[in-house]
């Protein structure tokens, strides 16, 4: 399992699987928004939680189609499906590799981009905490969507249409955590719901994704 994780990380970094691409897109979104809405600090501070979370969500979305695509093309996915390792474990490892390459860098760089968006001081810690709690759900949900569309030619658009509606609750509660934290309000309820979404996705979706892969490989 560790060897599979390291292999996926190496492939993602070498083959442009989202490491620099996701960060670059996150930066572009954060830089371009002030040009569109104006540089007023009060306006930027008001919309910062939502914009930062939307940027992180779209950055994770960009590389989802590569989670299983390369393995399907070279036949590795068939070998993994028949290996002694449970296919559910393979899905979980691939989702973890995607998060380490795409989600974790976004979490680490988010405070810097929060400065560009004039995020209020109390919101920085909650921004990092919400992304740390919510981005794993984005990777696991994305792995489920990638499993549904594996083997389809040009399935990236279909993948986006399938995954984006499932991303909405994570986006809502993640942005709400940052918004409340920046205003000094209680964040316990949205943070608990965000963590609950991630826990539910990690517990259930690897099994659903494994079932989808088995169907697509028949």
C-alpha positions as CSV (number, residue, x, y, z in Angstrom):
1,X,0.0,0.0,0.0
2,X,2.8,2.4,0.8
3,X,4.6,1.5,-2.4
4,X,1.4,2.3,-4.3
5,X,1.0,5.6,-2.5
6,X,4.6,6.6,-3.3
7,X,4.2,5.5,-6.9
8,X,1.1,7.6,-7.4
9,X,2.8,10.7,-5.8
10,X,5.8,10.3,-8.1
11,X,3.6,9.9,-11.2
12,X,1.4,12.9,-10.2
13,X,4.5,15.2,-9.7
14,X,6.3,14.0,-12.8
15,X,3.3,13.8,-15.2
16,X,1.8,17.1,-14.2
17,X,-0.9,15.4,-12.1
18,X,-1.9,18.6,-10.2
19,X,0.9,19.7,-7.9
20,X,2.0,22.9,-9.6
21,X,-1.1,23.1,-11.8
22,X,-3.5,23.3,-8.9
23,X,-1.4,25.9,-7.0
24,X,-1.1,28.0,-10.1
25,X,-4.8,28.0,-10.7
26,X,-5.5,28.8,-7.0
27,X,-3.2,31.8,-7.3
28,X,-4.8,33.0,-10.5
29,X,-8.3,32.9,-9.1
30,X,-7.2,34.8,-6.0
31,X,-5.3,37.4,-8.1
32,X,-8.0,37.9,-10.7
33,X,-10.9,38.4,-8.4
34,X,-9.8,41.9,-7.1
35,X,-9.6,43.0,-10.8
36,X,-13.2,42.0,-11.3
37,X,-14.8,43.3,-8.1
38,X,-12.5,46.2,-7.3
39,X,-9.7,46.7,-4.8
40,X,-11.8,48.0,-1.9
41,X,-10.6,46.2,1.3
42,X,-14.1,45.9,2.8
43,X,-15.5,44.2,-0.3
44,X,-12.6,41.8,-0.6
45,X,-12.8,40.9,3.1
46,X,-16.5,40.2,2.8
47,X,-16.1,37.8,-0.2
48,X,-12.7,36.3,0.8
49,X,-14.0,33.1,2.5
50,X,-16.2,32.1,-0.4
51,X,-13.6,33.0,-3.1
52,X,-10.8,31.1,-1.3
53,X,-12.9,28.0,-0.9
54,X,-14.2,28.1,-4.5
55,X,-10.6,28.5,-5.7
56,X,-9.5,25.5,-3.7
57,X,-12.4,23.4,-4.9
58,X,-11.8,24.2,-8.5
59,X,-8.1,23.5,-8.1
60,X,-8.8,20.0,-6.8
61,X,-11.3,19.4,-9.6
62,X,-8.7,20.1,-12.3
63,X,-6.7,16.9,-11.8
64,X,-9.5,14.4,-10.8
65,X,-9.6,12.7,-14.2
66,X,-6.0,11.6,-13.8
67,X,-6.7,9.5,-10.6
68,X,-7.5,6.4,-12.6
69,X,-7.0,7.4,-16.2
70,X,-3.3,6.6,-16.5
71,X,-3.7,3.2,-14.8
72,X,-6.6,2.4,-17.0
73,X,-4.7,3.2,-20.2
74,X,-1.6,1.1,-19.4
75,X,-3.5,-1.8,-17.9
76,X,-2.3,-1.3,-14.4
77,X,-5.9,-0.9,-13.1
78,X,-6.8,-4.4,-14.2
79,X,-3.8,-5.7,-12.3
80,X,-4.8,-3.7,-9.2
81,X,-8.4,-5.0,-9.5
82,X,-7.1,-8.6,-9.4
83,X,-4.3,-8.1,-6.8
84,X,-4.5,-9.3,-3.2
85,X,-4.9,-5.7,-2.1
86,X,-8.6,-4.9,-1.7
87,X,-9.8,-2.6,-4.4
88,X,-11.4,-0.3,-1.8
89,X,-7.9,0.1,-0.3
90,X,-6.5,1.0,-3.7
91,X,-9.2,3.7,-4.1
92,X,-8.4,5.1,-0.7
93,X,-4.7,5.2,-1.4
94,X,-5.2,7.0,-4.7
95,X,-7.5,9.5,-3.1
96,X,-4.9,10.1,-0.4
97,X,-2.2,10.5,-3.0
98,X,-4.4,13.1,-4.8
99,X,-4.9,15.0,-1.6
100,X,-1.2,15.0,-0.7
101,X,-0.3,16.3,-4.2
102,X,-3.2,18.7,-4.6
103,X,-5.1,19.4,-1.4
104,X,-2.3,19.7,1.1
105,X,-0.3,22.3,-0.9
106,X,-3.5,24.4,-1.1
107,X,-3.9,24.2,2.6
108,X,-0.3,25.3,3.2
109,X,-0.4,28.2,0.7
110,X,-3.9,29.5,1.6
111,X,-2.8,32.0,4.3
112,X,-0.6,33.7,1.8
113,X,-3.5,34.0,-0.6
114,X,-5.7,35.1,2.3
115,X,-3.5,38.2,2.5
116,X,-4.2,39.0,-1.1
117,X,-7.9,38.8,-0.4
118,X,-7.6,41.0,2.7
119,X,-9.0,38.2,4.9
120,X,-9.5,39.5,8.5
121,X,-6.8,38.3,10.9
122,X,-9.0,35.9,13.0
123,X,-10.0,34.1,9.8
124,X,-6.5,32.7,8.9
125,X,-6.5,29.9,11.4
126,X,-10.0,28.9,10.5
127,X,-9.2,29.0,6.8
128,X,-6.4,26.5,7.3
129,X,-8.5,24.4,9.7
130,X,-11.5,24.3,7.3
131,X,-9.4,23.4,4.3
132,X,-7.5,20.8,6.3
133,X,-10.9,19.2,7.3
134,X,-12.7,19.6,4.0
135,X,-10.2,19.0,1.2
136,X,-9.9,15.3,1.9
137,X,-13.6,15.0,1.2
138,X,-13.0,16.7,-2.2
139,X,-10.4,14.1,-3.1
140,X,-12.5,11.2,-2.0
141,X,-15.6,12.4,-3.8
142,X,-13.5,13.1,-6.8
143,X,-12.1,9.6,-6.7
144,X,-15.7,8.3,-6.7
145,X,-16.5,10.5,-9.7
146,X,-13.3,9.4,-11.5
147,X,-14.2,5.7,-10.9
148,X,-17.7,6.3,-12.5
149,X,-16.1,7.8,-15.6
150,X,-13.0,5.7,-16.0
151,X,-12.6,4.3,-19.5
152,X,-14.8,7.0,-21.1
153,X,-13.1,9.1,-23.8
154,X,-13.1,12.8,-22.9
155,X,-15.0,12.1,-19.7
156,X,-13.6,15.2,-18.0
157,X,-16.7,17.3,-18.6
158,X,-19.0,14.5,-17.4
159,X,-16.8,14.0,-14.3
160,X,-17.2,17.7,-13.5
161,X,-21.0,17.5,-13.9
162,X,-21.1,14.5,-11.6
163,X,-18.8,15.8,-8.9
164,X,-19.7,19.5,-8.6
165,X,-23.1,18.9,-7.0
166,X,-21.6,16.6,-4.4
167,X,-19.0,19.3,-3.6
168,X,-21.6,21.9,-2.7
169,X,-22.2,20.9,1.0
170,X,-18.4,20.9,1.6
171,X,-18.1,24.4,-0.1
172,X,-21.0,25.8,2.0
173,X,-19.8,24.7,5.4
174,X,-16.1,25.3,4.6
175,X,-16.8,28.9,3.6
176,X,-19.1,29.3,6.6
177,X,-16.4,28.3,9.0
178,X,-14.0,30.9,7.6
179,X,-16.7,33.6,7.5
180,X,-17.7,33.0,11.1
181,X,-14.1,32.7,12.3
182,X,-13.2,36.0,10.6
183,X,-16.2,37.7,12.3
184,X,-15.3,36.2,15.7
185,X,-18.5,34.1,15.9
186,X,-18.9,30.5,17.0
187,X,-17.7,28.0,14.4
188,X,-18.5,24.7,16.1
189,X,-21.6,23.7,14.1
190,X,-20.3,24.3,10.5
191,X,-16.9,22.8,11.5
192,X,-18.6,19.7,12.9
193,X,-20.7,19.3,9.8
194,X,-17.7,19.8,7.5
195,X,-15.7,17.1,9.5
196,X,-18.8,14.9,9.3
197,X,-19.0,15.2,5.5
198,X,-15.3,14.2,5.3
199,X,-15.7,11.3,7.7
200,X,-18.7,10.0,5.8
201,X,-17.0,10.3,2.4
202,X,-13.9,8.5,3.6
203,X,-15.9,5.7,5.2
204,X,-18.4,5.1,2.4
205,X,-17.2,6.3,-1.0
206,X,-14.1,4.0,-1.4
207,X,-16.6,1.1,-1.5
208,X,-18.8,2.8,-4.0
209,X,-15.9,3.7,-6.2
210,X,-14.5,0.2,-6.1
211,X,-17.9,-1.2,-7.2
212,X,-17.9,1.3,-10.1
213,X,-14.5,0.3,-11.2
214,X,-15.4,-3.4,-11.2
215,X,-18.4,-2.6,-13.4
216,X,-16.3,-0.5,-15.8
217,X,-13.6,-3.2,-16.1
218,X,-16.0,-5.9,-17.1
